[in-house]
Amino acid sequence: MKQNWSKIAIALGPAIVAVSIAWELARTNPAYNFLVEPWAMKGYEMDQGWTYLAVGVVLLLMGLAVMSKRAVEVPYSAAVVAFATVAATVLAVVYGPETISITFSGVIIAILTLILTLVIYRTFKSLVLPRVPALNRFIIRMVIGLGTLAALFFILSLSLGGSTVDVSPGLATFVAVGLLGLFALATPPHGLAANRMLIYASVLGGAVIGMSGGSLRTTLLDAQVATIGLSGQYKDVQVGMGWFIALLGIMILFVGSVALWATRRDLIIARSRAKEQRAAAEKSAREIRESYEQYEREKAAAAAGATTSN
């Protein structure tokens, strides 16, 4: 039980998010009771509630996949990352608006530049530096990293800076989550990419739920207008217990996923150190054996020379 608490949290968190559909997501100030209809709405009566359910199911599937011992294998991790990217894209297409407007301000350009630079640098560090040791120096790495950052910021600023683009939520989500997936795969140890992606997914899921609070209140007011022709005031409508329950589930998932990632990272580091120590010990033993054999050959040669002289 003590050793598996992180896996229990990973399974429990998304389940709590999913069942929030049965709870109130928005309610009106009790002073309006019997004056407006509906006074409150549960998750299954709102599109947001079904979104919470879908997010919970996706996170649960990811969590179950990450729990597997095979999750530390690079191909398996890559498959989990691909699933997360596709699932997030589908959710955005199904539950998102038809189009969203993205203005590439300086902040957006900076964030996009930073993510792309990290992905490129991680890939360079993992694939190039082991093969070209001459580049593995602090000054050279810093020059390459800062140069890449400056070049990308310059290119993106010239091509996208200040422009506003209408894109489908699916495309925007695919690009954003895909970049996170590439970053997770490019970061060593590569076998923990699935664990990292689960952490990122929990943060994204929490952001979606957290930022939906305003839309929950608006949806309830719109339902009141559609039902009786009038509604309460926005300030008198609040999120319901289901919203807090969904966020609680996300927090539990986040804690469990971070704990599982840390445990596996420590295990991989320990195994890597043991492998290095074993290799060093074998090298030392081989050198000792070769020195002893050389000594025996020299001794035999000296003995043969002495016999010849006699």
Phi and psi restraints in degrees (value plus and minus 20) as a CYANA .aco file:
   2 LYS   PHI     -84.9   -44.9
   2 LYS   PSI     -56.1   -16.1
   3 GLN   PHI     -98.4   -58.4
   3 GLN   PSI     -42.6    -2.6
   4 ASN   PHI    -127.3   -87.3
   4 ASN   PSI      -6.9    33.1
   5 TRP   PHI     -83.7   -43.7
   5 TRP   PSI     -52.6   -12.6
   6 SER   PHI     -85.8   -45.8
   6 SER   PSI     -59.2   -19.2
   7 LYS   PHI     -88.7   -48.7
   7 LYS   PSI     -56.2   -16.2
   8 ILE   PHI     -83.1   -43.1
   8 ILE   PSI     -62.0   -22.0
   9 ALA   PHI     -84.5   -44.5
   9 ALA   PSI     -58.3   -18.3
  10 ILE   PHI     -84.7   -44.7
  10 ILE   PSI     -55.3   -15.3
  11 ALA   PHI    -101.1   -61.1
  11 ALA   PSI     -56.4   -16.4
  12 LEU   PHI     -92.4   -52.4
  12 LEU   PSI     -61.5   -21.5
  13 GLY   PHI     -76.2   -36.2
  13 GLY   PSI     -76.1   -36.1
  14 PRO   PHI     -81.6   -41.6
  14 PRO   PSI     -53.2   -13.2
  15 ALA   PHI     -83.0   -43.0
  15 ALA   PSI     -59.9   -19.9
  16 ILE   PHI     -85.2   -45.2
  16 ILE   PSI     -60.3   -20.3
  17 VAL   PHI     -80.1   -40.1
  17 VAL   PSI     -63.9   -23.9
  18 ALA   PHI     -85.2   -45.2
  18 ALA   PSI     -61.9   -21.9
  19 VAL   PHI     -96.1   -56.1
  19 VAL   PSI     -27.4    12.6
  20 SER   PHI     -83.7   -43.7
  20 SER   PSI     -34.0     6.0
  21 ILE   PHI     -83.5   -43.5
  21 ILE   PSI     -42.3    -2.3
  22 ALA   PHI    -108.0   -68.0
  22 ALA   PSI     -23.3    16.7
  23 TRP   PHI    -125.3   -85.3
  23 TRP   PSI     145.1   185.1
  24 GLU   PHI     -86.5   -46.5
  24 GLU   PSI     110.8   150.8
  25 LEU   PHI    -123.4   -83.4
  25 LEU   PSI     -40.9    -0.9
  26 ALA   PHI    -170.5  -130.5
  26 ALA   PSI     123.4   163.4
  27 ARG   PHI    -168.0  -128.0
  27 ARG   PSI     136.7   176.7
  28 THR   PHI    -118.5   -78.5
  28 THR   PSI     134.2   174.2
  29 ASN   PHI     -72.0   -32.0
  29 ASN   PSI     113.9   153.9
  30 PRO   PHI     -75.0   -35.0
  30 PRO   PSI     -40.8    -0.8
  31 ALA   PHI     -84.3   -44.3
  31 ALA   PSI     -41.2    -1.2
  32 TYR   PHI    -112.0   -72.0
  32 TYR   PSI     -16.5    23.5
  33 ASN   PHI     -77.8   -37.8
  33 ASN   PSI     115.0   155.0
  34 PHE   PHI      50.5    90.5
  34 PHE   PSI     -19.7    20.3
  35 LEU   PHI    -121.7   -81.7
  35 LEU   PSI     -48.6    -8.6
  36 VAL   PHI    -145.8  -105.8
  36 VAL   PSI     135.6   175.6
  37 GLU   PHI    -165.1  -125.1
  37 GLU   PSI     106.4   146.4
  38 PRO   PHI     -97.7   -57.7
  38 PRO   PSI     129.4   169.4
  39 TRP   PHI    -100.1   -60.1
  39 TRP   PSI     -51.4   -11.4
  40 ALA   PHI    -167.6  -127.6
  40 ALA   PSI     140.9   180.9
  41 MET   PHI    -155.6  -115.6
  41 MET   PSI     117.1   157.1
  42 LYS   PHI    -111.2   -71.2
  42 LYS   PSI     149.7   189.7
  43 GLY   PHI     -79.1   -39.1
  43 GLY   PSI     -61.3   -21.3
  44 TYR   PHI     -92.0   -52.0
  44 TYR   PSI     -26.5    13.5
  45 GLU   PHI    -116.2   -76.2
  45 GLU   PSI     -19.9    20.1
  46 MET   PHI    -150.7  -110.7
  46 MET   PSI     128.1   168.1
  47 ASP   PHI     -81.5   -41.5
  47 ASP   PSI     -54.3   -14.3
  48 GLN   PHI     -83.0   -43.0
  48 GLN   PSI     -55.6   -15.6
  49 GLY   PHI     -83.9   -43.9
  49 GLY   PSI     -61.2   -21.2
  50 TRP   PHI     -89.0   -49.0
  50 TRP   PSI     -50.2   -10.2
  51 THR   PHI     -85.1   -45.1
  51 THR   PSI     -63.3   -23.3
  52 TYR   PHI     -79.3   -39.3
  52 TYR   PSI     -62.2   -22.2
  53 LEU   PHI     -81.6   -41.6
  53 LEU   PSI     -65.8   -25.8
  54 ALA   PHI     -84.3   -44.3
  54 ALA   PSI     -62.5   -22.5
  55 VAL   PHI     -81.5   -41.5
  55 VAL   PSI     -63.5   -23.5
  56 GLY   PHI     -81.6   -41.6
  56 GLY   PSI     -61.2   -21.2
  57 VAL   PHI     -85.7   -45.7
  57 VAL   PSI     -64.3   -24.3
  58 VAL   PHI     -82.6   -42.6
  58 VAL   PSI     -65.0   -25.0
  59 LEU   PHI     -85.4   -45.4
  59 LEU   PSI     -54.8   -14.8
  60 LEU   PHI     -86.5   -46.5
  60 LEU   PSI     -63.3   -23.3
  61 LEU   PHI     -82.7   -42.7
  61 LEU   PSI     -62.1   -22.1
  62 MET   PHI     -83.3   -43.3
  62 MET   PSI     -63.4   -23.4
  63 GLY   PHI     -81.0   -41.0
  63 GLY   PSI     -64.1   -24.1
  64 LEU   PHI     -82.8   -42.8
  64 LEU   PSI     -57.7   -17.7
  65 ALA   PHI     -87.5   -47.5
  65 ALA   PSI     -59.6   -19.6
  66 VAL   PHI     -91.1   -51.1
  66 VAL   PSI     -48.4    -8.4
  67 MET   PHI     -83.4   -43.4
  67 MET   PSI     -47.6    -7.6
  68 SER   PHI     -80.3   -40.3
  68 SER   PSI     126.0   166.0
  69 LYS   PHI     -85.0   -45.0
  69 LYS   PSI     -42.9    -2.9
  70 ARG   PHI     -93.6   -53.6
  70 ARG   PSI     -28.3    11.7
  71 ALA   PHI     -84.5   -44.5
  71 ALA   PSI     -36.0     4.0
  72 VAL   PHI    -107.2   -67.2
  72 VAL   PSI     -21.4    18.6
  73 GLU   PHI    -105.4   -65.4
  73 GLU   PSI     114.9   154.9
  74 VAL   PHI     -79.4   -39.4
  74 VAL   PSI     -67.5   -27.5
  75 PRO   PHI     -79.9   -39.9
  75 PRO   PSI     -60.0   -20.0
  76 TYR   PHI     -85.0   -45.0
  76 TYR   PSI     -64.2   -24.2
  77 SER   PHI     -81.1   -41.1
  77 SER   PSI     -60.9   -20.9
  78 ALA   PHI     -82.4   -42.4
  78 ALA   PSI     -57.3   -17.3
  79 ALA   PHI     -85.5   -45.5
  79 ALA   PSI     -60.0   -20.0
  80 VAL   PHI     -84.7   -44.7
  80 VAL   PSI     -61.9   -21.9
  81 VAL   PHI     -82.1   -42.1
  81 VAL   PSI     -63.4   -23.4
  82 ALA   PHI     -82.7   -42.7
  82 ALA   PSI     -62.0   -22.0
  83 PHE   PHI     -80.8   -40.8
  83 PHE   PSI     -64.3   -24.3
  84 ALA   PHI     -81.9   -41.9
  84 ALA   PSI     -60.9   -20.9
  85 THR   PHI     -85.1   -45.1
  85 THR   PSI     -66.3   -26.3
  86 VAL   PHI     -86.5   -46.5
  86 VAL   PSI     -63.7   -23.7
  87 ALA   PHI     -83.1   -43.1
  87 ALA   PSI     -63.5   -23.5
  88 ALA   PHI     -83.2   -43.2
  88 ALA   PSI     -58.6   -18.6
  89 THR   PHI     -83.9   -43.9
  89 THR   PSI     -63.7   -23.7
  90 VAL   PHI     -83.0   -43.0
  90 VAL   PSI     -63.5   -23.5
  91 LEU   PHI     -81.5   -41.5
  91 LEU   PSI     -59.9   -19.9
  92 ALA   PHI     -85.8   -45.8
  92 ALA   PSI     -58.6   -18.6
  93 VAL   PHI     -88.2   -48.2
  93 VAL   PSI     -61.8   -21.8
  94 VAL   PHI     -95.3   -55.3
  94 VAL   PSI     -65.3   -25.3
  95 TYR   PHI    -125.9   -85.9
  95 TYR   PSI     -28.7    11.3
  96 GLY   PHI    -105.9   -65.9
  96 GLY   PSI     153.1   193.1
  97 PRO   PHI     -91.2   -51.2
  97 PRO   PSI     153.2   193.2
  98 GLU   PHI     -85.7   -45.7
  98 GLU   PSI     -64.0   -24.0
  99 THR   PHI    -162.2  -122.2
  99 THR   PSI     136.6   176.6
 100 ILE   PHI    -150.1  -110.1
 100 ILE   PSI     126.9   166.9
 101 SER   PHI    -119.8   -79.8
 101 SER   PSI     105.0   145.0
 102 ILE   PHI    -135.1   -95.1
 102 ILE   PSI      98.8   138.8
 103 THR   PHI    -118.9   -78.9
 103 THR   PSI      99.3   139.3
 104 PHE   PHI    -102.6   -62.6
 104 PHE   PSI      58.1    98.1
 105 SER   PHI     -95.9   -55.9
 105 SER   PSI     157.6   197.6
 106 GLY   PHI     -80.5   -40.5
 106 GLY   PSI     -57.0   -17.0
 107 VAL   PHI     -86.7   -46.7
 107 VAL   PSI     -65.2   -25.2
 108 ILE   PHI     -82.5   -42.5
 108 ILE   PSI     -63.9   -23.9
 109 ILE   PHI     -80.9   -40.9
 109 ILE   PSI     -62.2   -22.2
 110 ALA   PHI     -84.3   -44.3
 110 ALA   PSI     -63.5   -23.5
 111 ILE   PHI     -84.2   -44.2
 111 ILE   PSI     -66.2   -26.2
 112 LEU   PHI     -82.1   -42.1
 112 LEU   PSI     -61.1   -21.1
 113 THR   PHI     -82.3   -42.3
 113 THR   PSI     -63.7   -23.7
 114 LEU   PHI     -83.3   -43.3
 114 LEU   PSI     -63.9   -23.9
 115 ILE   PHI     -84.3   -44.3
 115 ILE   PSI     -66.5   -26.5
 116 LEU   PHI     -82.5   -42.5
 116 LEU   PSI     -60.1   -20.1
 117 THR   PHI     -84.0   -44.0
 117 THR   PSI     -62.3   -22.3
 118 LEU   PHI     -83.4   -43.4
 118 LEU   PSI     -61.8   -21.8
 119 VAL   PHI     -83.1   -43.1
 119 VAL   PSI     -67.4   -27.4
 120 ILE   PHI     -84.2   -44.2
 120 ILE   PSI     -63.1   -23.1
 121 TYR   PHI     -87.3   -47.3
 121 TYR   PSI     -61.6   -21.6
 122 ARG   PHI     -81.9   -41.9
 122 ARG   PSI     -62.4   -22.4
 123 THR   PHI     -84.0   -44.0
 123 THR   PSI     -63.8   -23.8
 124 PHE   PHI     -80.9   -40.9
 124 PHE   PSI     -63.2   -23.2
 125 LYS   PHI     -86.5   -46.5
 125 LYS   PSI     -54.0   -14.0
 126 SER   PHI    -103.2   -63.2
 126 SER   PSI     -56.9   -16.9
 127 LEU   PHI    -120.8   -80.8
 127 LEU   PSI     -54.1   -14.1
 128 VAL   PHI    -114.8   -74.8
 128 VAL   PSI     -69.2   -29.2
 129 LEU   PHI     -77.9   -37.9
 129 LEU   PSI     -61.1   -21.1
 130 PRO   PHI     -82.2   -42.2
 130 PRO   PSI     -46.6    -6.6
 131 ARG   PHI    -112.3   -72.3
 131 ARG   PSI     -40.7    -0.7
 132 VAL   PHI    -147.5  -107.5
 132 VAL   PSI      61.0   101.0
 133 PRO   PHI     -79.2   -39.2
 133 PRO   PSI     -45.4    -5.4
 134 ALA   PHI     -82.7   -42.7
 134 ALA   PSI     -45.5    -5.5
 135 LEU   PHI    -105.2   -65.2
 135 LEU   PSI     -29.9    10.1
 136 ASN   PHI    -104.5   -64.5
 136 ASN   PSI      41.5    81.5
 137 ARG   PHI    -146.8  -106.8
 137 ARG   PSI     128.7   168.7
 138 PHE   PHI     -78.4   -38.4
 138 PHE   PSI     -66.6   -26.6
 139 ILE   PHI     -82.3   -42.3
 139 ILE   PSI     -64.8   -24.8
 140 ILE   PHI     -84.7   -44.7
 140 ILE   PSI     -64.3   -24.3
 141 ARG   PHI     -81.9   -41.9
 141 ARG   PSI     -60.3   -20.3
 142 MET   PHI     -86.2   -46.2
 142 MET   PSI     -62.1   -22.1
 143 VAL   PHI     -83.0   -43.0
 143 VAL   PSI     -63.4   -23.4
 144 ILE   PHI     -84.3   -44.3
 144 ILE   PSI     -64.5   -24.5
 145 GLY   PHI     -84.1   -44.1
 145 GLY   PSI     -68.7   -28.7
 146 LEU   PHI     -88.3   -48.3
 146 LEU   PSI     -55.9   -15.9
 147 GLY   PHI     -83.6   -43.6
 147 GLY   PSI     -63.3   -23.3
 148 THR   PHI     -82.6   -42.6
 148 THR   PSI     -62.8   -22.8
 149 LEU   PHI     -80.6   -40.6
 149 LEU   PSI     -67.2   -27.2
 150 ALA   PHI     -86.1   -46.1
 150 ALA   PSI     -62.2   -22.2
 151 ALA   PHI     -84.0   -44.0
 151 ALA   PSI     -64.7   -24.7
 152 LEU   PHI     -85.1   -45.1
 152 LEU   PSI     -61.7   -21.7
 153 PHE   PHI     -83.5   -43.5
 153 PHE   PSI     -60.3   -20.3
 154 PHE   PHI     -84.4   -44.4
 154 PHE   PSI     -66.1   -26.1
 155 ILE   PHI     -85.2   -45.2
 155 ILE   PSI     -66.2   -26.2
 156 LEU   PHI     -88.1   -48.1
 156 LEU   PSI     -55.9   -15.9
 157 SER   PHI     -85.4   -45.4
 157 SER   PSI     -61.2   -21.2
 158 LEU   PHI     -89.9   -49.9
 158 LEU   PSI     -59.2   -19.2
 159 SER   PHI    -106.0   -66.0
 159 SER   PSI     -52.4   -12.4
 160 LEU   PHI    -143.9  -103.9
 160 LEU   PSI     -36.1     3.9
 161 GLY   PHI     -74.7   -34.7
 161 GLY   PSI     106.3   146.3
 162 GLY   PHI      60.8   100.8
 162 GLY   PSI     -29.3    10.7
 163 SER   PHI    -104.4   -64.4
 163 SER   PSI     134.5   174.5
 164 THR   PHI    -137.1   -97.1
 164 THR   PSI     107.7   147.7
 165 VAL   PHI    -143.1  -103.1
 165 VAL   PSI     112.2   152.2
 166 ASP   PHI    -112.9   -72.9
 166 ASP   PSI      97.8   137.8
 167 VAL   PHI    -150.7  -110.7
 167 VAL   PSI     140.6   180.6
 168 SER   PHI     -95.1   -55.1
 168 SER   PSI     125.6   165.6
 169 PRO   PHI     -78.2   -38.2
 169 PRO   PSI     -52.8   -12.8
 170 GLY   PHI     -82.8   -42.8
 170 GLY   PSI     -64.6   -24.6
 171 LEU   PHI     -86.0   -46.0
 171 LEU   PSI     -65.0   -25.0
 172 ALA   PHI     -81.3   -41.3
 172 ALA   PSI     -61.7   -21.7
 173 THR   PHI     -87.4   -47.4
 173 THR   PSI     -61.8   -21.8
 174 PHE   PHI     -79.5   -39.5
 174 PHE   PSI     -64.2   -24.2
 175 VAL   PHI     -86.4   -46.4
 175 VAL   PSI     -66.9   -26.9
 176 ALA   PHI     -85.2   -45.2
 176 ALA   PSI     -70.3   -30.3
 177 VAL   PHI     -89.7   -49.7
 177 VAL   PSI     -54.2   -14.2
 178 GLY   PHI     -81.7   -41.7
 178 GLY   PSI     -60.5   -20.5
 179 LEU   PHI     -84.4   -44.4
 179 LEU   PSI     -60.4   -20.4
 180 LEU   PHI     -82.7   -42.7
 180 LEU   PSI     -60.1   -20.1
 181 GLY   PHI     -83.4   -43.4
 181 GLY   PSI     -62.5   -22.5
 182 LEU   PHI     -82.9   -42.9
 182 LEU   PSI     -59.5   -19.5
 183 PHE   PHI     -84.3   -44.3
 183 PHE   PSI     -61.0   -21.0
 184 ALA   PHI     -83.8   -43.8
 184 ALA   PSI     -59.4   -19.4
 185 LEU   PHI     -93.5   -53.5
 185 LEU   PSI     -50.7   -10.7
 186 ALA   PHI    -102.0   -62.0
 186 ALA   PSI     -34.1     5.9
 187 THR   PHI    -107.4   -67.4
 187 THR   PSI     105.3   145.3
 188 PRO   PHI     -98.1   -58.1
 188 PRO   PSI     133.0   173.0
 189 PRO   PHI     -91.2   -51.2
 189 PRO   PSI     115.5   155.5
 190 HIS   PHI     -86.7   -46.7
 190 HIS   PSI     -42.3    -2.3
 191 GLY   PHI     -88.9   -48.9
 191 GLY   PSI     -31.7     8.3
 192 LEU   PHI    -118.9   -78.9
 192 LEU   PSI      -5.4    34.6
 193 ALA   PHI     -79.9   -39.9
 193 ALA   PSI     -60.6   -20.6
 194 ALA   PHI     -84.5   -44.5
 194 ALA   PSI     -60.3   -20.3
 195 ASN   PHI     -83.7   -43.7
 195 ASN   PSI     -62.1   -22.1
 196 ARG   PHI     -84.2   -44.2
 196 ARG   PSI     -61.0   -21.0
 197 MET   PHI     -84.6   -44.6
 197 MET   PSI     -54.4   -14.4
 198 LEU   PHI     -85.4   -45.4
 198 LEU   PSI     -59.2   -19.2
 199 ILE   PHI     -83.5   -43.5
 199 ILE   PSI     -67.1   -27.1
 200 TYR   PHI     -80.4   -40.4
 200 TYR   PSI     -61.2   -21.2
 201 ALA   PHI     -84.5   -44.5
 201 ALA   PSI     -58.2   -18.2
 202 SER   PHI     -84.9   -44.9
 202 SER   PSI     -58.8   -18.8
 203 VAL   PHI     -85.9   -45.9
 203 VAL   PSI     -64.2   -24.2
 204 LEU   PHI     -84.1   -44.1
 204 LEU   PSI     -61.6   -21.6
 205 GLY   PHI     -82.6   -42.6
 205 GLY   PSI     -60.8   -20.8
 206 GLY   PHI     -84.3   -44.3
 206 GLY   PSI     -57.3   -17.3
 207 ALA   PHI     -85.0   -45.0
 207 ALA   PSI     -62.4   -22.4
 208 VAL   PHI     -81.2   -41.2
 208 VAL   PSI     -67.0   -27.0
 209 ILE   PHI     -88.0   -48.0
 209 ILE   PSI     -64.2   -24.2
 210 GLY   PHI     -82.1   -42.1
 210 GLY   PSI     -62.0   -22.0
 211 MET   PHI     -99.3   -59.3
 211 MET   PSI     -24.7    15.3
 212 SER   PHI    -106.3   -66.3
 212 SER   PSI     -21.8    18.2
 213 GLY   PHI     -77.7   -37.7
 213 GLY   PSI     -63.9   -23.9
 214 GLY   PHI     -84.0   -44.0
 214 GLY   PSI     -60.7   -20.7
 215 SER   PHI     -88.2   -48.2
 215 SER   PSI     -49.2    -9.2
 216 LEU   PHI     -83.3   -43.3
 216 LEU   PSI     -63.5   -23.5
 217 ARG   PHI     -87.4   -47.4
 217 ARG   PSI     -61.0   -21.0
 218 THR   PHI     -84.6   -44.6
 218 THR   PSI     -59.2   -19.2
 219 THR   PHI     -82.6   -42.6
 219 THR   PSI     -61.1   -21.1
 220 LEU   PHI     -85.1   -45.1
 220 LEU   PSI     -62.0   -22.0
 221 LEU   PHI     -84.1   -44.1
 221 LEU   PSI     -60.5   -20.5
 222 ASP   PHI     -83.9   -43.9
 222 ASP   PSI     -57.9   -17.9
 223 ALA   PHI     -86.0   -46.0
 223 ALA   PSI     -56.0   -16.0
 224 GLN   PHI     -87.0   -47.0
 224 GLN   PSI     -62.0   -22.0
 225 VAL   PHI     -83.6   -43.6
 225 VAL   PSI     -61.5   -21.5
 226 ALA   PHI     -87.2   -47.2
 226 ALA   PSI     -47.2    -7.2
 227 THR   PHI    -107.5   -67.5
 227 THR   PSI     -69.2   -29.2
 228 ILE   PHI    -142.2  -102.2
 228 ILE   PSI     -19.3    20.7
 229 GLY   PHI      67.8   107.8
 229 GLY   PSI     -25.8    14.2
 230 LEU   PHI    -167.2  -127.2
 230 LEU   PSI     149.1   189.1
 231 SER   PHI    -166.6  -126.6
 231 SER   PSI     149.6   189.6
 232 GLY   PHI     -94.0   -54.0
 232 GLY   PSI    -198.5  -158.5
 233 GLN   PHI    -108.3   -68.3
 233 GLN   PSI     132.7   172.7
 234 TYR   PHI     -77.9   -37.9
 234 TYR   PSI     -58.2   -18.2
 235 LYS   PHI     -88.1   -48.1
 235 LYS   PSI     -36.8     3.2
 236 ASP   PHI    -118.4   -78.4
 236 ASP   PSI     -12.7    27.3
 237 VAL   PHI    -130.6   -90.6
 237 VAL   PSI     116.8   156.8
 238 GLN   PHI    -155.2  -115.2
 238 GLN   PSI     139.9   179.9
 239 VAL   PHI     -89.1   -49.1
 239 VAL   PSI     131.0   171.0
 240 GLY   PHI    -113.6   -73.6
 240 GLY   PSI    -198.5  -158.5
 241 MET   PHI     -82.1   -42.1
 241 MET   PSI     -50.4   -10.4
 242 GLY   PHI     -81.1   -41.1
 242 GLY   PSI     -54.5   -14.5
 243 TRP   PHI     -84.0   -44.0
 243 TRP   PSI     -64.1   -24.1
 244 PHE   PHI     -87.6   -47.6
 244 PHE   PSI     -56.7   -16.7
 245 ILE   PHI     -84.4   -44.4
 245 ILE   PSI     -61.2   -21.2
 246 ALA   PHI     -82.8   -42.8
 246 ALA   PSI     -62.5   -22.5
 247 LEU   PHI     -85.7   -45.7
 247 LEU   PSI     -55.8   -15.8
 248 LEU   PHI     -81.3   -41.3
 248 LEU   PSI     -63.3   -23.3
 249 GLY   PHI     -80.6   -40.6
 249 GLY   PSI     -60.5   -20.5
 250 ILE   PHI     -83.0   -43.0
 250 ILE   PSI     -61.9   -21.9
 251 MET   PHI     -83.0   -43.0
 251 MET   PSI     -62.2   -22.2
 252 ILE   PHI     -83.4   -43.4
 252 ILE   PSI     -63.5   -23.5
 253 LEU   PHI     -81.6   -41.6
 253 LEU   PSI     -64.1   -24.1
 254 PHE   PHI     -81.2   -41.2
 254 PHE   PSI     -66.6   -26.6
 255 VAL   PHI     -82.1   -42.1
 255 VAL   PSI     -64.2   -24.2
 256 GLY   PHI     -85.8   -45.8
 256 GLY   PSI     -60.6   -20.6
 257 SER   PHI     -89.0   -49.0
 257 SER   PSI     -58.6   -18.6
 258 VAL   PHI     -85.7   -45.7
 258 VAL   PSI     -61.4   -21.4
 259 ALA   PHI     -83.7   -43.7
 259 ALA   PSI     -62.3   -22.3
 260 LEU   PHI     -86.4   -46.4
 260 LEU   PSI     -61.3   -21.3
 261 TRP   PHI     -80.0   -40.0
 261 TRP   PSI     -65.1   -25.1
 262 ALA   PHI     -84.5   -44.5
 262 ALA   PSI     -60.7   -20.7
 263 THR   PHI     -82.9   -42.9
 263 THR   PSI     -66.6   -26.6
 264 ARG   PHI     -89.4   -49.4
 264 ARG   PSI     -54.9   -14.9
 265 ARG   PHI     -83.2   -43.2
 265 ARG   PSI     -65.0   -25.0
 266 ASP   PHI     -82.8   -42.8
 266 ASP   PSI     -57.7   -17.7
 267 LEU   PHI     -86.6   -46.6
 267 LEU   PSI     -62.8   -22.8
 268 ILE   PHI     -84.6   -44.6
 268 ILE   PSI     -61.8   -21.8
 269 ILE   PHI     -83.5   -43.5
 269 ILE   PSI     -62.6   -22.6
 270 ALA   PHI     -83.3   -43.3
 270 ALA   PSI     -61.8   -21.8
 271 ARG   PHI     -86.5   -46.5
 271 ARG   PSI     -57.9   -17.9
 272 SER   PHI     -84.8   -44.8
 272 SER   PSI     -61.9   -21.9
 273 ARG   PHI     -85.6   -45.6
 273 ARG   PSI     -61.5   -21.5
 274 ALA   PHI     -83.2   -43.2
 274 ALA   PSI     -58.7   -18.7
 275 LYS   PHI     -85.2   -45.2
 275 LYS   PSI     -61.2   -21.2
 276 GLU   PHI     -85.6   -45.6
 276 GLU   PSI     -61.9   -21.9
 277 GLN   PHI     -85.1   -45.1
 277 GLN   PSI     -59.4   -19.4
 278 ARG   PHI     -85.3   -45.3
 278 ARG   PSI     -61.3   -21.3
 279 ALA   PHI     -84.3   -44.3
 279 ALA   PSI     -59.9   -19.9
 280 ALA   PHI     -85.3   -45.3
 280 ALA   PSI     -61.0   -21.0
 281 ALA   PHI     -85.0   -45.0
 281 ALA   PSI     -61.5   -21.5
 282 GLU   PHI     -85.2   -45.2
 282 GLU   PSI     -58.6   -18.6
 283 LYS   PHI     -84.6   -44.6
 283 LYS   PSI     -61.7   -21.7
 284 SER   PHI     -85.1   -45.1
 284 SER   PSI     -62.0   -22.0
 285 ALA   PHI     -84.8   -44.8
 285 ALA   PSI     -58.5   -18.5
 286 ARG   PHI     -85.3   -45.3
 286 ARG   PSI     -60.9   -20.9
 287 GLU   PHI     -85.6   -45.6
 287 GLU   PSI     -60.0   -20.0
 288 ILE   PHI     -84.1   -44.1
 288 ILE   PSI     -63.4   -23.4
 289 ARG   PHI     -83.3   -43.3
 289 ARG   PSI     -63.3   -23.3
 290 GLU   PHI     -84.8   -44.8
 290 GLU   PSI     -58.4   -18.4
 291 SER   PHI     -85.6   -45.6
 291 SER   PSI     -59.8   -19.8
 292 TYR   PHI     -86.5   -46.5
 292 TYR   PSI     -61.5   -21.5
 293 GLU   PHI     -85.8   -45.8
 293 GLU   PSI     -57.9   -17.9
 294 GLN   PHI     -83.8   -43.8
 294 GLN   PSI     -60.7   -20.7
 295 TYR   PHI     -82.4   -42.4
 295 TYR   PSI     -62.7   -22.7
 296 GLU   PHI     -84.5   -44.5
 296 GLU   PSI     -58.5   -18.5
 297 ARG   PHI     -86.6   -46.6
 297 ARG   PSI     -62.9   -22.9
 298 GLU   PHI     -84.8   -44.8
 298 GLU   PSI     -58.4   -18.4
 299 LYS   PHI     -84.8   -44.8
 299 LYS   PSI     -63.3   -23.3
 300 ALA   PHI     -84.9   -44.9
 300 ALA   PSI     -58.8   -18.8
 301 ALA   PHI     -85.7   -45.7
 301 ALA   PSI     -59.5   -19.5
 302 ALA   PHI     -84.7   -44.7
 302 ALA   PSI     -59.3   -19.3
 303 ALA   PHI     -86.4   -46.4
 303 ALA   PSI     -60.2   -20.2
 304 ALA   PHI     -85.2   -45.2
 304 ALA   PSI     -58.2   -18.2
 305 GLY   PHI     -85.8   -45.8
 305 GLY   PSI     -58.4   -18.4
 306 ALA   PHI     -86.0   -46.0
 306 ALA   PSI     -59.1   -19.1
 307 THR   PHI     -86.3   -46.3
 307 THR   PSI     -60.4   -20.4
 308 THR   PHI     -83.3   -43.3
 308 THR   PSI     -59.6   -19.6
 309 SER   PHI     -85.5   -45.5
 309 SER   PSI     -58.0   -18.0
